[in-house]
């Protein structure tokens, strides 16, 4: 995701970091030429195996989740102390025993430039619930997502689910419009 009013997105940051690391390596090796490294349009990540599924509902390996969480953002994440903290959400609060109120950060976009809206929350929850995932039942407690406006939504559960935010941090990511199980496969 990129910030509309920012100057870079996640890919640019990764490319810049890779270029910076490569440049630092060249500059710190004795006798190495100090030639600047140009950022490229492609970033290659060395993994210990293949990743064939980019569908967050069907990805069960650490390697797969490394890629999924590099591509998509979740509403919440785990902070350094293990607590659940907002990520794509500006705020994530409990309204009552069954309702979580979410306000997305303003100005976020998907990699294709489309805005991240409360509809992405609905898409991601519906995608997970409709999947034949081993963890679909984790999200089955969610009764509905009420989209209040472009940036605010309520996640309404069928029963109290104090554990849901920690499960959302692991399994739920925001999906752009048009994301389908087929489009989330490595073709």
C-alpha positions as CSV (number, residue, x, y, z in Angstrom):
1,X,0.0,0.0,0.0
2,X,1.1,3.5,-0.6
3,X,0.3,6.8,1.1
4,X,-1.4,9.1,-1.4
5,X,0.4,12.1,0.1
6,X,3.6,10.2,0.6
7,X,6.5,9.8,-1.8
8,X,7.0,6.1,-1.8
9,X,5.2,2.8,-1.4
10,X,6.3,-0.5,0.1
11,X,8.0,-1.7,-3.1
12,X,9.9,1.5,-3.4
13,X,10.9,1.2,0.2
14,X,12.1,-2.4,-0.3
15,X,14.0,-1.5,-3.4
16,X,15.6,1.5,-1.7
17,X,16.5,-0.6,1.3
18,X,18.0,-3.4,-0.9
19,X,19.9,-0.8,-2.9
20,X,21.1,0.9,0.3
21,X,22.2,-2.4,1.8
22,X,24.0,-3.3,-1.4
23,X,25.6,0.1,-1.5
24,X,26.7,-0.2,2.2
25,X,28.2,-3.6,1.5
26,X,30.2,-2.2,-1.4
27,X,31.3,0.8,0.7
28,X,32.4,-1.3,3.7
29,X,34.3,-4.1,2.0
30,X,38.0,-3.3,1.9
31,X,39.1,-2.5,-1.7
32,X,35.5,-2.5,-3.0
33,X,34.5,0.0,-5.6
34,X,32.2,2.6,-4.3
35,X,29.8,2.5,-7.2
36,X,26.2,3.5,-6.4
37,X,23.6,0.7,-6.9
38,X,20.6,1.7,-8.9
39,X,17.1,0.6,-7.7
40,X,15.4,-1.8,-10.1
41,X,11.8,-2.5,-10.9
42,X,12.1,-6.1,-9.5
43,X,13.1,-7.3,-6.1
44,X,14.2,-10.8,-5.7
45,X,13.8,-12.5,-2.3
46,X,15.7,-15.6,-1.5
47,X,13.4,-18.2,0.2
48,X,14.1,-21.7,1.2
49,X,11.4,-23.0,-1.1
50,X,8.6,-22.2,-3.5
51,X,5.5,-20.1,-2.7
52,X,2.7,-21.1,-4.9
53,X,-0.3,-19.6,-3.1
54,X,-0.7,-15.9,-2.3
55,X,-4.2,-16.4,-1.0
56,X,-4.1,-15.4,2.7
57,X,-6.9,-17.8,3.4
58,X,-5.0,-20.8,2.0
59,X,-1.4,-19.9,3.1
60,X,-0.2,-22.0,6.0
61,X,3.6,-21.8,5.9
62,X,5.9,-19.2,7.4
63,X,7.4,-18.6,4.0
64,X,4.0,-18.0,2.5
65,X,3.0,-15.6,5.2
66,X,6.3,-13.8,4.8
67,X,5.2,-13.0,1.2
68,X,1.5,-12.4,2.0
69,X,2.3,-9.9,4.8
70,X,4.8,-8.2,2.4
71,X,2.1,-7.7,-0.2
72,X,-0.9,-6.9,2.0
73,X,-1.6,-5.1,5.2
74,X,-3.8,-6.2,8.0
75,X,-6.1,-4.0,10.1
76,X,-4.1,-4.8,13.2
77,X,-0.7,-6.3,14.1
78,X,1.2,-7.4,17.2
79,X,3.2,-4.7,19.0
80,X,6.7,-5.4,20.5
81,X,5.0,-6.4,23.8
82,X,2.6,-8.8,22.0
83,X,-0.4,-6.6,22.3
84,X,-2.7,-6.0,19.3
85,X,-2.0,-2.6,17.8
86,X,-3.6,-0.8,14.8
87,X,-1.7,-1.2,11.4
88,X,-3.9,-0.3,8.5
89,X,-6.4,0.8,11.0
90,X,-5.9,4.2,12.6
91,X,-8.1,3.0,15.5
92,X,-9.5,-0.4,16.4
93,X,-11.7,-0.3,19.4
94,X,-14.4,-2.4,21.1
95,X,-17.8,-0.8,21.0
96,X,-19.5,-3.5,23.1
97,X,-19.2,-7.2,23.7
98,X,-19.8,-8.1,20.0
99,X,-18.7,-5.0,18.0
100,X,-15.3,-3.8,16.9
101,X,-15.1,-0.3,15.5
102,X,-12.5,0.3,12.9
103,X,-11.3,3.6,11.4
104,X,-8.8,3.1,8.5
105,X,-5.8,5.4,8.0
106,X,-6.6,8.2,5.6
107,X,-4.9,8.3,2.2
108,X,-3.9,4.6,1.9
109,X,-4.0,3.0,-1.6
110,X,-3.5,-0.5,-2.9
111,X,-0.5,-1.1,-5.2
112,X,-2.8,-0.5,-8.2
113,X,-3.5,3.0,-6.9
114,X,-7.1,2.3,-5.9
115,X,-8.1,3.7,-2.4
116,X,-8.3,1.4,0.6
117,X,-11.8,1.8,1.9
118,X,-14.1,0.1,4.4
119,X,-15.2,-2.2,1.5
120,X,-11.8,-3.9,1.7
121,X,-12.6,-5.0,5.3
122,X,-15.8,-6.5,4.0
123,X,-14.0,-8.2,1.1
124,X,-11.4,-9.7,3.3
125,X,-13.8,-11.1,5.9
126,X,-16.1,-12.5,3.2
127,X,-13.2,-14.0,1.4
128,X,-11.9,-15.8,4.5
129,X,-15.4,-17.0,5.5
130,X,-16.2,-18.3,2.0
131,X,-12.9,-20.1,1.7
132,X,-12.3,-23.8,2.4
133,X,-9.4,-22.7,4.6
134,X,-8.3,-24.6,7.6
135,X,-8.9,-21.4,9.6
136,X,-12.2,-20.2,8.0
137,X,-14.0,-21.1,11.2
138,X,-11.8,-18.6,13.1
139,X,-13.7,-15.8,11.2
140,X,-17.1,-17.5,11.3
141,X,-18.0,-15.6,14.5
142,X,-18.1,-12.4,12.4
143,X,-21.8,-11.9,11.6
144,X,-21.3,-8.9,9.3
145,X,-19.3,-5.8,8.5
146,X,-21.2,-2.6,8.6
147,X,-19.6,0.0,6.3
148,X,-20.3,3.3,7.9
149,X,-18.4,5.4,5.4
150,X,-15.3,5.2,3.2
151,X,-12.9,4.9,6.2
152,X,-15.1,3.5,9.1
153,X,-16.7,0.2,9.6
154,X,-18.0,-2.0,12.4
155,X,-17.1,-5.7,12.6
156,X,-20.2,-7.2,14.3
157,X,-19.9,-10.7,15.8
158,X,-22.6,-13.2,16.5
159,X,-21.3,-13.7,20.1
160,X,-18.6,-12.1,22.2
161,X,-15.2,-12.8,20.7
162,X,-12.4,-11.1,22.8
163,X,-9.9,-13.3,20.9
164,X,-10.9,-12.0,17.4
165,X,-8.4,-9.1,17.2
166,X,-5.4,-11.4,17.7
167,X,-6.8,-13.8,15.0
168,X,-7.3,-10.8,12.6
169,X,-3.6,-9.8,13.1
170,X,-2.6,-13.2,11.8
171,X,-5.1,-14.2,9.2
172,X,-7.0,-11.1,7.9
173,X,-5.4,-8.9,5.3
174,X,-7.1,-6.1,3.3
175,X,-7.8,-7.2,-0.3
176,X,-8.3,-4.9,-3.3
177,X,-11.4,-5.0,-5.4
178,X,-11.4,-7.8,-7.9
179,X,-9.3,-10.1,-5.6
180,X,-10.6,-13.7,-6.2
181,X,-9.2,-17.0,-5.1
182,X,-7.9,-17.5,-8.7
183,X,-6.2,-14.1,-8.8
184,X,-4.4,-14.9,-5.6
185,X,-2.7,-18.0,-7.0
186,X,0.8,-17.9,-8.5
187,X,0.2,-18.3,-12.2
